[in-house]
Amino acid sequence: MKLRLLLLGTAVAAGSAIAAPRGFTVEDLVAMERIGSPVLSPDASRAVYTVRTTELDKNRGHTELWMVDLRAAKPVPQRLTNHAASSSDPQWAPAGDAIYFLSGRSGSSQIWRLPLAGGEAARVTDLPLDVDNFRLAPTGDRLAMSLSVFRDCADLACTKTRLDQAGKRKASGRVYDRMFVRHWDTWADGRNAVLYSAPVDSSGKVTASPVSLTGALDGDVPSKPFGDHEEYRFSPDGKSIVFSVRIAGKEESWSTNFDLYSVPAAGGAAPRNLTAENPAWDTKGTFSPDGRTLAYLAMARPGFEADRFQVMLMDVATGKKRKLAESWDRSAGELRWTADGKTLVVDAQDIGQHRLFGIDVASGKVTALTGPGSVGGFDVRGDTIAYTLSTLESGAQLFKSSLKGKPVQLTWQNREALADVRWGQYEQFSFAGANGATVYGHVMKPWNAVPGQKYPVAFLVHGGPQGSFGNGWSYRWNPQVYAGAGYATVFIDFHGSTGYGQAFTDSISNDWGGKPLVDLQKGLEAAVKKFPWLDRERSCALGASYGGYMMNWIQGNWSDGFRCIVNHDGVFDNRGMAYSTEELWFTEWENGGTYFAVPDNYERFNPVHHVAKWKTPMLVIQGEKDFRIPTSQALGAFTALQRQGIDSKLLVFPDENHWVLKPANSLMWHHTVIGWLDQYLKPKK
């Protein structure tokens, strides 16, 4: 079925001249403005959001706050901030008369307040440390905020002094007695993310020193490396806060046991564990409008980060819990209540899309609220829903809707800049994969495809491995970049992908090189039969993370499949990965235990055992700050290639982690990758 949803990219203002069509370029991708998650005003009349622009001269992104009036017949977005320092994380004052946000304009990350009636933003906090994230109480009289501190310090100034002193030391050694010693892209320095609260006056300024709410708990609030204020939330009356935390101890690097805790918002009492009975992941507690019910997400299996997030409801007074929509076989993402407390709006991946769903709290009935495309951030106030939506031919745009209404597009970011771009047409298809199961994939034509002609193929394999390459926009692995360079693309949601039921997601564990490889082989074969414009003889395989693992696995187990391969941050040696990655719960779940307990499980699908069969030219790419899949994995693959005389290149980014984020590096990455494909798939001139 065709899932083509034309949005801003192809729209052109009436009467404007249309330039000759062209393909989408890497430069287009890097320069695009990016819309962040919307936040609705208390009366749902307006939405504030961020827009990220790229500052190529400074090699960074820059964000500002924007607002749009949802009541206007033709909404016109209005820019709210304009400063050399970025502004982010907007939140509304309860009266709807001001916006609170984070900015480094004072030299450190602090909370600011912008009055909407006019006037300059005023700083709300003036703390010796950065404020990493925050929430304003629904009553407007208190702020909750997270700061990174040394737990044995009596106050915030102590942490600042200790950091300053550390910078002056001549010795550079660090001593550890437990894991994590490093996480994602950062070495541990002894600090934890601690949740604080402080009262604010009528002007919004903090009036007293923040008090610690979680300081006695050995864990980070929010979690590292990607946790934010969705992991803690005030009750409607502002008197208490619910937060999620994993107790660290010496087992943090192999534990997924997060629990929800409740604490008085003003402090003065120890946090109370609300979900101690569940040894797996509990998070994102969200109070109903009347404060009587707490909705949250819970996994059932300890140690499995890709387990299904079940929506749970807890009676605040009694602590009694029940599952909501238990038979709905999807993993929920975020939770928002409607004003009447009768419906929960959630997001979830769903057969190559990422949709919003409404769940009736009484019956558990689930109703899809959005169609094709991928919903990003969203917010709900009353019956109004604001959300971002992207597709395979549009970056995220802002929409509004209701539980029963039709969506209305509010922004048209990048319309003028991309007016002359002709997008690669795409289509979803299905086929019989491993064990005869129905498996889905997508194909995309080059931008300038001509009927009757065949085109070289970029065969993209997603990471995760519990992930999806579906109908959404990406700034790292975007099929339109390849379409713009004259390539057709094929991407398969193989066994292990998300959005097709939990059993399908589970099926990759302990089988990394089994069913997924069969799906990729059968998927490419099915695509070639169905779409005659795919030139199977001229194809290159590309993947990152698990997709990079699959590139190494393909080298030895599908060695005649492709003319070239691109391997980004891919696992080369399962044993080395087991003993050097940081989140041990991942490798241990995927292989059924530790390496020393079940070594055969790790070796069964270990690419290192098949190096002698390697023969395909490979480009190996690695970020040196990638602690998830350490640099030794890339060096091992490159050594195996070079030692056997196989045409190969190694591209290393000393300043990137598992992802390539800096604009200049993104440009280099894409041009190097496309150049590698050109070398093997396009005729020599």
LUMFI-386018 format. One record per atom (N, C-alpha, C): z negated, x, y. Coordinates in pm, whole numbers, plus 50000, padded with zeros to 5 digits. Each point is the difference from the previous one (the first is absolute). Layout:
N
ZXY;...
END
This chain:
685
500005008449881;500004991650119;500005008750123;500674995450102;500065007750123;498804996550086;499395010750053;498804998250081;500195006450136;501094996850065;500345006150127;499444991850115;499045005550069;499384993150113;500295008150125;500954995350081;500395007450119;499004997550110;499475010950054;499034998950108;500525007650121;499145007450065;500365006350125;501155009749992;500115007449890;500935011149997;501434996450030;500444988249955;501384996250019;500194990450116;498884996250063;500114990750111;500425007250127;500854993850080;500475005750125;499894989450107;499495003850115;499874990550110;501344993850034;499994987150031;501244992950029;500735006550116;501285001949984;500835005250107;500055015050007;499165007249923;500015014650008;501155005749917;500465011550041;501105006549930;499515005549866;500834999249899;499655004849868;500775012849972;499275011049977;500655012749972;500564999949859;500825009849972;500565001349865;498865001449900;500074993249888;498905000649904;499825014049944;498785002949962;499655013149944;498884998249899;499755010449923;498924999649904;498675003950062;498954996249935;498645003150043;499725014749971;499405007250095;499785014449985;498525003449992;499735012349960;498645005149997;499414999850141;500825003650099;499534999850138;499614985950043;500764990149955;499634986150028;498634996849941;499785004049877;498764996949929;498805005950073;500125012750038;498875006850063;499724994450139;501044995650070;499844995450138;499574985450012;499994992649891;499704985750006;498594997350052;499874989450079;498694995150040;499414991949884;498705001949979;499364993849884;498884990650046;500064987849953;499014989950037;498835000249903;498784999750056;498804999849918;499494985949976;498864999149933;499454987149959;499604991650121;500294987049998;499614991250111;498544995749990;499404997550115;498654994450006;500044988050093;499664988349948;500084987750077;498784998250090;500244994350119;498914996750090;499164988949939;498754998350046;499134989749941;500614986049999;500804996550103;500624986750002;501405000049943;500415011349939;501315001349934;501174998450095;499775001750131;501094998350096;500795012850022;499415011449966;500655012850023;499755009449882;500865009949990;499815010349898;500145013650067;499095009049967;500095013750047;500345008849879;500795010350024;500455008749892;500345013650058;500285009649916;500395013350046;501495002249979;500565008650083;501375004849982;499955015250001;500505005849893;500045014649990;501385005050037;500045009550092;501245006850034;499905014549953;501135006649995;500035014049956;500225009150119;499125009950014;500155010350102;500515012849932;501325001249995;500595011349928;499605013350062;499885000450133;499655012650064;498605004649962;499114990449969;498645003349959;499814998949848;501074996149931;499994999149854;498884991049949;499934987750059;498934990949962;500394985750034;499224990849946;500134986150039;499014996650110;500304989450075;499154995750111;499934984849998;498784994350007;499854985549993;499434994350129;500504988250036;499504992450114;499764985649956;499224992850080;499694986049970;501004990850070;500414989749929;500894989750053;499404986349968;500414990050075;499524986349980;501174990450015;499964989349923;501024989650011;499314986450005;500494991350089;499464986550016;500684990849901;499264994749905;500584991649895;500324985950049;499514996550118;500254986650052;501334999050074;500575011450037;501245000050079;501184995349917;500904992850064;501204995349930;500845011849953;500095010250085;500705012349964;499035011750026;499185003449901;498985010250021;500605013550043;499415005950101;500435013150048;498825009649986;500085010049913;498895009449984;499685007350131;498725002450020;499515006550121;499225012549961;500355011250063;499285012349973;498665000050072;498935003549927;498664999550058;499495013750042;500375010649929;499485013350030;501155009750022;499725010350076;501005010450028;499255012750037;499815008649901;499195012050021;500535011349913;499765012350042;500435011549922;499325000449864;498774994749993;499304998949873;500324986649935;500084999949869;500314987749928;498874989950013;500374987249987;499054988949993;500254992749870;498934996649928;500184994049867;498844990949966;500084993849883;498934991749944;499504989250096;500894991450051;499554989950097;499164989049936;499024994950077;499194988549960;499714991750124;499944987049981;499774990850111;498524998150029;499674998850128;498684995150038;499914985349961;498824995049964;499884986049955;500524989850100;499915002950129;500504990750102;501505001150021;500645009649936;501455001750015;500405005850134;499035006050072;500295005050134;500155015150006;499875006849885;500105014550000;500395004949861;500545012349998;500375006549875;499195012849987;499345001749887;499345012649966;500965008349915;499985013250017;500925008449924;499485014349995;500615008149913;499665014249989;501015008250077;499535010650065;500895009350068;499305013450019;500805010550004;499485013350025;500195004450143;500204990650091;500325003550138;498875007250073;498784999449948;498885007250063;499795013849939;500845003749902;499855012849933;499504998849858;499454988649965;499604997049863;500284985349973;499984996149873;500304986249964;498804991150031;500154991250100;498934991050041;500544985750010;499084990450012;500374986050013;500174996650148;501074992950032;500314996050137;500144984850006;499874994750123;500144985650022;500974997650115;501044991949971;501014996950101;499874985450041;499614997150126;499934986050046;501414994550022;500264988349949;501364994450011;500264993450134;498964997850077;500194994150133;500515010250101;499975012749961;500455010650090;498995011250007;500445011850040;499125011450008;500245009949888;499425011950015;500185010749903;499054998549883;500385006349889;499125000349884;498775008350030;498854995749951;498745007150020;499485004749865;499415011849999;499465005449876;498714992849963;499914995849876;498844992749950;498985009449938;500485010249929;499115009849936;500235013750062;498965007850005;500085013950047;499145008349907;500495001949878;499225006449895;500465014449981;499155008749948;500385014049979;500985002049885;500224989649921;500915000749886;501094989550013;501105002049927;501084990249997;499554987149932;500434988950056;499874987149931;501264998449915;499834999049870;501164999449910;500574986049989;499154989850001;500434986049995;498824991450042;500264987450031;498914991650053;500314985349978;498974991850022;500114985550005;499094994650110;500464989750068;499204992950098;499434987549934;498704997450021;499384988149941;500644987450056;500104989349918;500564987350048;499264994550122;498765004050015;499204995650114;500205008950123;500705011049982;500345008750112;498885008850050;498855000149934;498855007450052;499685012849923;500845003549904;499705011949919;501295005949944;500015013249988;501115007349939;499525006649871;500834999449897;499805008349882;501075010850004;499645012249964;500965010950009;499695010549895;501035007149956;499845010549900;500225013650064;499105009549973;500105013650050;499735009849887;500625011650004;499795010349899;498845008950042;498945000349920;498785007350038;499465007849880;499165009850031;499195006749898;498764991449977;499784995949879;498944990349973;498605005450030;499835012949994;498665005350026;499735002050148;500964996150084;499785000850144;499244987750049;499115002250095;499204988950053;500764991550099;501015005850064;500774992350099;501445005250004;500844993450080;501415003650008;500195013650065;499165003450096;500125012850068;499835011649903;499164998349899;499785010449899;501305003249926;500744989649962;501285002349932;500965007650090;500074995950127;500885006850095;499625014750013;498735003050012;499545013850013;500355008249876;499794993949883;500285007349876;501495002949986;500854990650040;501445002449995;500415011150096;499415000050118;500305010650097;499575013649948;498845000649937;499515012649946;500875005049884;500484990549917;500865003849888;501295006650048;500494995550115;501225005750053;499845014150050;498755004350020;499745013550052;499625009949889;499814995149879;499615008949891;501135009449962;499665012149964;501015009649954;500314998149852;499014996649923;500244997449857;500694986549984;500974999549911;500794987749983;499734992949868;499115005649918;499784994349868;499304986550005;500274991749899;499354987049984;499444999149859;498834994749986;499334998949871;499884985349963;500354996649875;499924986149953;499204999549870;499294989149982;499314998149873;500364986649936;501004993150057;500494987749939;501384996850056;500734991249932;501304995450046;499794987250082;500874996650091;501245006350039;499755013050078;500775010449967;500025011650088;501154998650101;500994992349963;501094996550091;500574986649957;500594992950096;500484986549973;501234997450084;501074996049934;501294996950062;500605012150070;499535003250124;500525011750070;498925007450078;498734997449966;498895005550078;498935005749907;499535012250032;498875005849929;498704993750051;499084997449911;498724994250039;499215009950085;499404994950109;499215008650088;498544995650008;499614991149910;498604995749996;499704987250074;500994994750074;499774987750075;500384987749919;499394988950034;500344987049941;500304989950111;500804990149964;500264988850091;498824990449991;499274998750110;498794991750003;500224988450097;499574988149959;500144988150083;498814998750095;500304998350127;498994998350104;500224986750071;498984995650074;500184988650089;499255002650129;500474993350106;499355001550130;500224987350080;499014995950080;500164988150084;500905003250119;500684989650053;500835001450119;499574989650103;500215003450128;499624990650106;501164990750034;499844992350106;501014990050036;501335006350041;499965012850040;501245006850035;500645006949881;499344999149884;500545005749878;499555014049970;499165005950087;499585013749980;498785001049909;499995010649920;498865002649913;498775003250084;498884993749968;498805001350082;498895008049933;500205004449878;498975007649931;500675009249899;499255009949953;500545009249900;500304992549871;501125003349935;500324993249875;498955002649892;499754990049918;499075001649887;500805000049871;499595008249906;500695001149872;499684988149912;501054994249941;499824988949907;500125004549855;500695011049976;500285004449862;499555014349975;499285005950093;499695014249990;499275004149874;499214991349943;499255003549879;500874999349875;501154993650008;500884998849884;500925012149993;500105005749882;500835011849978;501434995649973;500734997250109;501384995649988;500624998650137;501294997250004;500754998850125;500334985550031;499724995950124;500364986750048;500765001650131;501294996850002;500784995749884;500365011649908;500684996949890;500335010149900;501055009750053;500025011749943;501015010150032;501045000349889;501275003250030;500485004250132;500604988950085;500174987849945;500774989950073;499224987650040;498694999849975;499214988350034;499954997650150;499854987350037;499914996350141;499004988650016;500044993350116;499004989650025;500174987649914;501044999249918;500084989049903;498925001149894;499355011549990;498975001949898;498604996550050;499894995450125;498734994750048;500274988750099;499074990450007;500254988150082;498684993150036;499924995050124;498854992250045;500014986149938;498824994249986;499894985849971;500364992350127;500374987149989;500404992350119;498944999650110;498715000549963;498964999750103;499675013950054;500675010349948;499815013650049;498715006649957;499234993749913;498685005249966;500015009649881;501044999649921;500045008949884;501405005849984;500105010549922;501275006649971;500105002149850;501164997149945;500295003149860;500985011649997;499725009949917;500895011649991;500165004149854;501045007949974;500275005049866;499785015149998;499375004949895;499765014449990;499945004149853;500465012149973;499855006149868;498895010550011;498964998749918;498945010149999;500575012649936;499885011050072;500715012249961;499315007349884;498865006250027;499375008249899;500955011049954;499885004049877;500905010149945;501194993849927;500104986749999;501054993349924;501074993650088;499945002250131;500904993050091;501475001949966;500395011949959;501425002849980;500564993549875;499164994349916;500544992449885;499444985849992;499504995050114;499444986550003;500804990950093;500194987549960;500554989850089;499004988650020;498715003349986;498974989750010;499564998150145;500744991950073;499604995750134;499214987149988;498954998750080;499224987750005;499954994850142;499794986950013;499784993850130;498514999850030;499655003950123;498625000050046;499894991450125;498824994050018;499704992650122;498855006950072;500115000550135;498975006650079;499874992650133;498814999150057;499884994150134;500835008050100;500724993150088;500895006650093;499255009250096;498744996850029;499205008350091;499255011049927;500175000949868;499285009949922;498584995649973;499175009649957;498594997149977;499664996149858;501024999049913;499754996749859;501035007149914;499615002649876;500915006949908;501124990649957;501205005349980;501114991749952;499694994149862;500494988049977;499764992949874;501304998849922;500015004749875;501194999749916;500284985849953;501204995150029;500374986349963;500784999249869;500545011349952;500894999649883;499625010549898;498715002549984;499545010649910;500424997749856;500254987549964;500344996849860;501405004749961;500855002950099;501375003949970;500165015150014;500315007349892;500135014550007;501355004750053;500854990550038;501325003550052;500034997950151;501154998050056;500235000350146;499784986350063;499084999150097;499794987950082;500205003950146;500764992150074;500305004150138;500474988250085;500115002650130;500594991050100;499324986450005;498695000450011;499254987550016;500364993150131;500264986949992;500434992250116;499284986550000;499234997350105;499224987650007;500874988050035;499664988649941;500624987450040;499554996750142;500744991450070;499644996950140;498574995050018;499464992749899;498634995150012;498965010049950;500475011549950;499105010549956;499344997749866;500344989049933;499324996749875;500615006649877;501265004350012;500715005649885;500575013550037;499895009449908;500605013250017;501145001549900;501225001450052;501145003249915;500145015149993;500375005149883;500215014449987;500945002749883;500375012749984;500895004149893;499235008149897;500314997849873;499285007149894;500955003849887;499885012449956;500675004449878;499024998649884;500535000049878;499164998149882;499785012849920;500945009650011;499945011849914;499645012550080;498865006049972;499595012250070;501005011349975;500295007550105;500875011649987;501474997350014;500414987450015;501424996650008;500324995150140;500635008850080;500244996650140;501104989650019;500824997649897;501084990250010;499694987249924;498734997849970;499614987449936;500264988550097;500064987949945;500214988350084;498804997550090;500264997950128;498964995650093;499914984849992;498954995249935;499724985849986;499274995150124;500424988450053;499294993950112;498724993549949;498885003650062;498694994849960;499384992350117;499174990249968;499234992550099;498535000949962;499165003150100;498565000949977;499274990750096;499114991949947;499144991850083;498965009150065;500015000950132;499145009550070;498524997149976;499634987349993;498594996349984;499475003249861;500804997249895;499525001549863;500505012549930;501095005850050;500615011649934;500894996449884;500174986949973;500834995849889;501475003150029;500725005049899;501385004350018;500934992349908;501244998550047;501054994249915;501355006050035;500885000249900;501355004950021;500854988950060;500865003650092;500914990450061;501425002949955;500704989849952;501385001449952;500085010749891;499144998749901;499915010149895;501315001549923;500744989349983;501245000649921;501195005150081;499835002150130;501085005450084;500105015049975;501065004249934;500115013849951;500585009350105;499305001050111;500385009350106;498745006850053;500195011650061;498905007650056;499994998150151;498934994050052;499934996850143;499745012550082;500434999450128;499835011350089;498954997650107;500314991750100;499064996650106;499644985149989;498884996250062;499504986349994;499754994850141;500474987750029;499714993550127;499744985149976;498934994850060;499664985849989;500734992050108;500384987949967;500414990750104;498744994250065;500164994250119;498844995650078;499174989449929;500634991649918;499254989549932;499325004849872;500225012649964;499365005449882;500564994949869;501144993050005;500564994149879;501055008849931;500515009950073;501095008149947;499755014850028;500315008349902;500035014550020;501465004450002;500385007550101;501335005750007;499915014549952;500825003549903;499985013449942;501435005349991;500125013149986;501315006049977;500025006349862;501185000649940;500155005949867;501455003249973;500235010349921;501355003149955;500444989749897;501314996850005;500474989049915;501495001749972;500335005749885;501385001249950;500915006250105;499625011850047;500845007350093;499824996150145;499144990350028;499674996050138;498505002650021;499554998750124;498575000450030;499724988050089;499414989749943;499924987050066;498584996950047;499924989850085;498734993550030;499864987649912;498774997449956;499704988449919;498794992850058;499984987049987;498844992150034;499314995549872;498675002249991;499254995849881;499014989150042;500144988449941;499084988950026;498645003649939;498975000250082;498695004549956;499394990549898;500274987350012;499414990249908;500655000449862;501345000249998;500714998849872;500535013249946;500175010050087;500615012649957;501514999649998;500604989150048;501454999150003;500585010350096;501075006949956;500615010650079;501374995650047;500275001950129;501294996150059;500575011950076;501265003349972;500665010750073;500284995450143;499675008450097;500174996550141;501185007150064;500465010849940;501155007350053;501035001949890;501235002950042;501105001749906;500345014549976;501295003449999;500425013749974;499485009650107;499785012449957;499535010250091;498595004449967;499495009250081;498685005749977;499104997950121;498934992549980;499004998050105;499135012450008;499765004550123;499095011250023;498654994750041;499595002750125;498754994650049;500134985450038;498884992749992;500014985950040;498624995950049;499974989050075;498744994550049;500114984950002;498854993349990;499954985449997;498924995250097;500364990650086;499044993150086;500364985250001;499054991749967;500314985849988;501034998049891;501114993950035;501114997949907;501165009350032;499795009550090;501065009050043;499935013249922;501155004449954;500115012749929;500945009050078;499575011950030;500885010250058;500135011349899;501215004949980;500205010349899;501245008450032;500055011849942;501215008150008;500794998349872;501315000750012;500884998449885;501145010050012;500255007249891;501125009249993;500864996649879;501225005150000;500904998649886;500705013349978;500945000149909;500775012249975;501005003050110;500144991150098;500865003250113;499344996850134;498675000450002;499294998450127;498615005849990;499635008050100;498615003950013;499164987850031;498685001549998;499104988750018;500184993650137;500064986850000;500014991950122;498844990149993;499604995150116;498874990850008;500484985549991;499314992149917;500304985949981;498724991850017;500204987150030;498894990649995;500414988349913;499004993749940;500254988549916;498704992249986;500034990049913;498804992649964;500054997749851;498994993349947;499974997849855;501194991949952;500544991450085;501124991549958;501225001550091;499905008150105;501095001050095;501025010649965;501105000250074;501045009949982;499685012450083;500385012049950;499725012250075;500835001050126;499405005750103;500675002450128;499905014950031;501145006350021;499995014250031;499625002150146;499125010050024;499455002350133;500475013150063;500395009649919;500435012950053;501355003849941;500715008750074;501335004749958;500085015050025;498985007149955;499935014350024;501235007149943;500545009550075;501135008549960;501344992950001;500064987750053;501244992449998;501125007450071;499745004650121;501065006650076;500375013549938;498995007649959;500275013449947;500834999549872;499854989349922;500704999149872;501074989149999;500434995850118;500964988950008;501315003049931;500415012749998;501305003549941;499885004749855;498804999149942;499815004249861;500484989049906;500785003949903;500374990949892;499155003849879;499204990449956;499055002849893;500684999749864;499455007849907;500454999149862;499554986849939;500924992649944;499674987249938;499265002349870;498994991849974;499175002149881;499864987349919;499615001749877;499864988749907;498975003649894;499204990249964;499065001649890;500674995549871;499685006649890;500544996249870;498925001949894;500214994649883;499065001649891;500775003749873;499265005349903;500625004349874;498925000549893;500405001649876;499075001449889;499615014649988;498745003150030;499535013849997;499335003449869;499035008850004;499295004249880;499394988049929;500144999949869;499474989249915;500574986450037;501174999850067;500654987650036;499404992850118;499035005950068;499354993650114;500974999050118;499824989550080;500814998650121;499505009650106;500905008350049;499695010050101;500934997850118;499485002150120;500784997750122;500335013250069;501094999650075;500395011350081;500844995450117;500365009450086;500864997350114;501155010050002;501114995650056;501115009050032;500334998350147;500575010450060;500444999450138;501325007450014;500934993850072;501305006150025;499925009750118;500925009550007;500125007950122;500384990950117;499695004350120;500264991850118;501484996850017;500855009149957;501444998550020;500744997049871;499334993149907;500604997349870;501284991850015;500995003749920;501304993349998;500214994249860;500384987449989;500234994149868;500985008449918;499645001749872;500885007349910;499705014849989;499155005350087;499675014249994;498645002149933;499855011949941;498745003949939;499285009950091;498664999849991;499215008550089;498935007549921;499735012550041;498965007949932;498644993250015;499135002849904;498744992549988;498795008950023;499114995550090;498665005650012;499074990849921;499445005149891;499164992349909;498545002950034;499354990750071;498665002150055;498934994949904;498995008149977;498904996549909;498695000250079;499304988650001;498804999150084;498805007149939;499035002850086;498775006249958;498934989749971;498795004649990;498884991149970;499135005449887;500394998349874;501244993449955;499954984850016;498774994950024;499874985550019;500404996850144;501294999150024;500564997150131;501244991649985;500814999550106;501214991949995;500995004850105;501285000349963;501095001550096;500654986250011;499554992350098;500514986350013;500644997750134;499964987350042;500694995750121;499115002250122;499865012550039;499205003450115;500485013050062;499495003050119;500445011650077;499065011849976;500565012049992;499215012149985;500485010550099;499065008150049;500365011150087;500035013249925;499864999549867;500105012349922;501104999049894;499994989649921;501034998249898;500754987150033;501025001350081;500734988450050;501445000249950;500394990449916;501385000049948;501074999450108;499674994550117;501024999050106;500435013750051;499125009949992;500385013550040;501115005249909;499894997049870;501035004449906;501274991750016;499824987050026;501174991550026;500745005050123;499265004250102;500625005150121;500725013149979;499625007449897;500645012849967;501124998449900;500334987549966;501134997449910;499644998449855;498714998249969;499584998849861;499604985649964;500314996349876;499414988149942;498625003849947;499094990549996;498685002849944;499664989749894;499235004649902;499454991449895;498525003549990;499124989849998;498585002549984;499394989149914;499265004449898;499514991349893;498484998750007;499494987849987;498564997949985;499664999949851;499875012049946;499785002249858;498604995349956;499765000349869;498684996749947;498945008450072;498964993150050;498985006550080;500064995650145;501124994150041;500144995850139;499104988050029;499684998350126;499114989350043;500794987950049;499394988349986;500624987650044;500644992049889;499815004249876;500614993249886;498964995849896;498754999350041;498924996749907;499255012549958;498704998549974;499165011749972;500375006849869;500444992449900;500375006349873;501175009550019;500954996250085;501145008750028;499525012650072;499084998550094;499455011750070;499245009049904;499214994149911;499225007849904;500875008349906;501214995549975;500805005349889;500425014550015;499865005850118;500415014050016;498895009649961;498764995750005;498895008949968;500125004949856;499815012949980;500175006649870;501444999649950;500954997050090;501404999049957;500955004450112;499615010350075;500785003950117;501465003149969;500245006349889;501385003849968;500684990849901;499364988649967;500544990949900;500784988550059;499374988450010;500704988050049;500635001950139;499345006850094;500655001850130;501345007249991;500085010349917;501295007049985;501044990849939;499614992049902;500954990549940;500494990150105;499094995150082;500394990750107;500995006450097;499745012450036;500905006850093;501385001949938;500025003749875;501295001949932;500764986849987;499294989749953;500664987149984;500334993650134;499145002250098;500244994350132;501245005850065;500185013149992;501195006250057;501254995549925;499894999149869;501134995249920;500374985650037;498994991550014;500264986050035;500614998950139;499515008150093;500544999650136;501465004150003;500345010449926;501385004849997;500934989449942;499534992749899;500834989549940;500184988250096;498944996850073;500034988350087;500695002750133;499895012550048;500535003350132;501035011349985;501264996549989;501045010049970;500195010450109;499434998150117;500155009850107;499045011849986;499154999849898;499115011349972;500745010449916;500055012350046;500675010949928;498955007649919;499854996149875;498975005949914;500195015049981;501255004450003;500275014249976;499545008750117;499834993950115;499515007550117;498664993950042;498935004649936;498684994450031;498965011150001;499014997850085;498875009450013;498724991949995;498985005149932;498704993249990;499025006350098;499194991450064;499055004650100;498684992649983;498885007150017;498714993449991;498875008650053;498894993450036;498825006950052;498754995349928;499025008749989;498734997049936;500254996749853;499684987949952;500424996849863;501525000949989;500714995950104;501465001549997;500405014549985;499225009250060;500255014249981;499695004449858;498914994649944;499725002349858;501214995949916;500544988150031;501124995049921;501225009050015;500175006450116;501105009550014;499835011749903;498775005149989;499745010849903;500174995249857;499624987449975;500134994449865;501484997749966;500754995050097;501444998049980;500695013249968;499595010750066;500625013149975;500025003349852;498914997249929;499935003649859;500274988849903;500094987450050;500144988749909;501164990750034;500745003250103;501234992950035;500895010450071;500115011249935;500545012050065;501474999050036;500704990349943;501424998350035;500204988050092;498924995150062;500094987650075;500555001250140;499835011850065;500325000850143;500595013650035;500725000150110;500565012650049;498985008250076;498994993350057;498975007250074;498734991650003;498905006450037;498684993650002;499265004750125;499214990850057;499095003450110;498594996249957;499115009949998;498634998249954;499045003050114;499364989550054;499035001750109;498604998149947;499155010150016;498584999149961;499834993849862;500725005249902;499984994449866;499115007949905;499404992949903;499185006549898;500905007649904;499695012949981;500775008649909;499245002849871;498695001950011;499175003449885;498774991049999;499924991149905;498914990249996;498635006649987;499935011149928;498715006849987;499565005850134;500925006850067;499675005450132;499614989150098;500714988749993;499694988650086;498594995049973;499624999049874;498694994649962;498865008250056;500215013150013;498925008750043;500085004050147;500984994950075;500125004250140;500184988650098;500344988049953;500104988750092;498604995950045;499914991750107;498684996750053;499454986849950;500814989449994;499524987049953;500154999449848;498975004849932;500075001549855;500104986749928;499494989350063;500084987049932;501454996549967;500945004850084;501414996649979;500535006349872;499905013349988;500545006649881;499244995849874;498714997850014;499214996649882;500314986049950;500244990550092;500394986749953;501405000349940;500925006550069;501395000049955;500195006849865;499075008949964;500125007149872;498894996649902;499184990150033;499014995149905;498775008749985;499705008450098;498815008449994;500245013450067;499015008749989;500145013450056;500935008549913;500495010650059;500895008749921;499265006349883;498755004350023;499275006749892;499624990449888;500004986950029;499664990249897;501234995349923;501124998150070;501214994649936;501225008350043;500055012749969;501125008450046;501364995349953;500064994149881;501304995649948;500614989250089;499174991650061;500544989650089;500735006050119;499475010850052;500615006650115;501285007449960;499985005549879;501145008249957;501174991649950;499744987449964;501054991549942;501194998650094;499734998250127;501084998450097;499925010950108;499745012149957;499875011250093;501365006650021;500544999650122;501325005950025;500095014849966;498875007250007;500055014449979;500495003749861;499844991049903;500425002949863;501514999049979;500714995050098;501444997849984;500845008650094;499385010250056;500685008450099;501245006649942;499975003649872;501145006849939;501264991450001;499854986950016;501164991050001;500494997250142;499335005550100;500414997650138;501365006450028;500834993150077;501295005850036;500574994350131;499394989450053;500554993250117;499525006650129;500885002750096;499585005550129;498914991350063;498955006550052;498884992450055;499535005950132;499764990950095;499335003250125;498544996149984;499095009650017;498564997749988;499395000350140;499214989750033;499394998950133;498494998549984;499245006650087;498554999549989;499335000950136;498984991750022;499115001450114;498805008249958;499725010850072;498915008949959;498624994050020;499914989350081;498724993250018;499864988149905;500864999649900;499944989349901;498985004149894;498814994250006;498975002949901;500054990149884;500814989450012;500194990649890;500805006949889;501135005850036;500835007549905;500165014050061;499155009349960;499935012950069;501285008249993;500095009750089;501215008250016;500405007249872;499035003349917;500335007149875;500954992149913;499984986750012;500924991849921;501455002350043;500235000850131;501355002650050;500445014249967;499085009550015;500345013849969;500335001649852;499294992749915;500305000549857;501404995049970;500384988750060;501334994649977;501085009550053;499785005550119;500995009050058;500135012849918;498865005149950;500055011849914;500804997249874;499774988349938;500744996449879;501504999550026;500394995150116;501424999350035;500585013850026;499335007750084;500515013150037;500065009449880;498994999649916;499935009249885;501124997549902;500524987549998;501104996749909;501365000350068;500015004050127;501275001150070;500624986750038;499184989550011;500514986850038;500044999150152;501094995250053;500154998850145;498834991950055;499285005550096;498804993350048;499635005150138;499254991650072;499435003550129;498574994950006;499205006750083;498624995950022;499804998150150;499604987950040;499694997050139;498504997350010;499305008150080;498554998950012;499634996850144;499104990350017;499474996550132;498535003950005;499645011050068;498615004250005;499064990050067;500544991450086;499154991050080;500124985449958;500524997149882;500114986249953;499184997849874;499584987549979;499254996649880;500934994049895;499564989649932;500824993549897;501224993250062;499924997550130;501104993850074;500485009550109;501254998650039;500555007550113;499944990950121;499155003350097;499684990950109;500505004650137;500035012850025;500395004850131;501504997750023;500394995450118;501414996650024;500975011449968;499715012150046;500925011249976;500115003049851;498874998949928;500045002449856;500774989049927;499874987750048;500754989049940;501515002350015;500405004450117;501425003050021;500475010949904;499205010749989;500385011049912;500044995449855;499004992249960;499944995049862;501274992349966;500334990350084;501154991549971;501315007750000;500195008850096;501255007550005;500135009649882;498875005649957;500035008949883;500344992249874;499384988249985;500254991849882;501444995049997;500474994650111;501384994850003;501005011449982;499685011750056;500875011649978;500095003949854;498884998649927;499995002949856;500894990149925;499904987350036;500874990049937;501465002750033;500295003050126;501385002750041;500605011549919;499185010149974;500485011949929;500514996649860;499384990249936;500354997249860;500774987049980;499944991050096;500594986849977;501254997250083;500235007850104;501174997450083;501045010849980;501284996150000;501075009849976;499985011150103;500265012149955;500095011350091;501244998750086;499855002650131;501134999150092;500655013650017;
END
